[in-house]
Amino acid sequence: MKKEIKKAIYPGTFNPIHDGHIEIIKRASELFDHLYVVMAINEQKTNHINNEVFNIFLNKINKLNLKNVEALKTDKTISSLANELDCNYIVRAIRNSEDAKYEIDLFDIYTNNNNLEEVLFISKNTERQLSSSFIKNRKMFLFDVDGTLCNSKKEITPLTERALKSLQRQGHIVSIVTGRCPFQISHFVKQLDINDYVVGCGGASIYNIKENKYFVTKKTIPLEARKILLDLAIKYKRELAWSEGKTVNRVYFGTDPEIDVKDELFFIGGSKRKNTYDNWEELKESFFTCNMIQISFKAESDIVRQEYLKLKDNLPNGVSCHETSRVYIEFSPIGIDKLTGVRFLQNKFNIKDENIYCFGDSGNDIPMIKNVVHGVAMGNASKELLNVASELTDTNDNEGIYKYLLGKRLINE
């Protein structure tokens, strides 16, 4: 007896195709011998299929590398196309009771006078809030870490954590944009259930969490610039740190920060009191030859301010300079900053300009705060940042993030 070949058709407008669709496609491909994923016209939304949108749809399907899945487009009725393709089943997905009522209304249209059997998939919890219309208008929220996401104790408060998880449950994009290397904030990523991307090294290194993949700029710190901050670290016997995008080297030229440093800000700005430092003699040679994408000198706030004012208008070619957390002077390759990371994520998720919200407090946050529609300065922000921010909230020690999101009705409490 000949085995029945189970063919199914999964129709939709797929404008745009999103993770909720992908989830259904993968599940359906395991049940059927062949699955046609069909971009069809919905006359309530459009009367034609845009070629650019279809090409994006086609590329997404092809990247799944599922041999029994085929992408098509059509202006025919689904029933007639299913008949042409000799399909036995039609795949549909529901996220909630409203979708279920809609599918019941469509059931007779799909199944009357033909041999089609409808198979309904219930979207998994993480995808239920997604719809193409929502995706087109969803928001993206990006947060600096020290002085913004974290309070002075280097903690994310329960209210802030709850607020950011609420945004994600609504389907919005939440990410961290930091001067730290991505691996250094893995505990915050886990705490907040962030599962897409984080932007590290001041925009020079972007980490894809799901694929465990880095996007690192090819621009590097020139030798002259490396030598400037090295000389400062040796002169003041303080900290020097640098990164190639995936790891960090950290050297201290004094005796011990707890003995040498009296400025409490030094211990707030990202460093532990009991840091483990690398051996300079072992790293000296690689310091000048590695593909360095970020370097910072760390000292007391008065030293940093004094040296920053000398440097900022007399920089070597190829680097930009920021004063961060009041205790760092940070060099990045020219043209690479936190806004670089913001634009990367904006393009990745196709977020409208008016739906981007960035939060920050210090110098390396200026490019992103200045150049987005909702550039939010924390109440504890530097004067330079306050001058460019379009919006202001309370301090990081007084629930500034939570208060802003609640006040703008972006979360419900």
Disulfide bonds with the S-S distance in Angstrom:
none
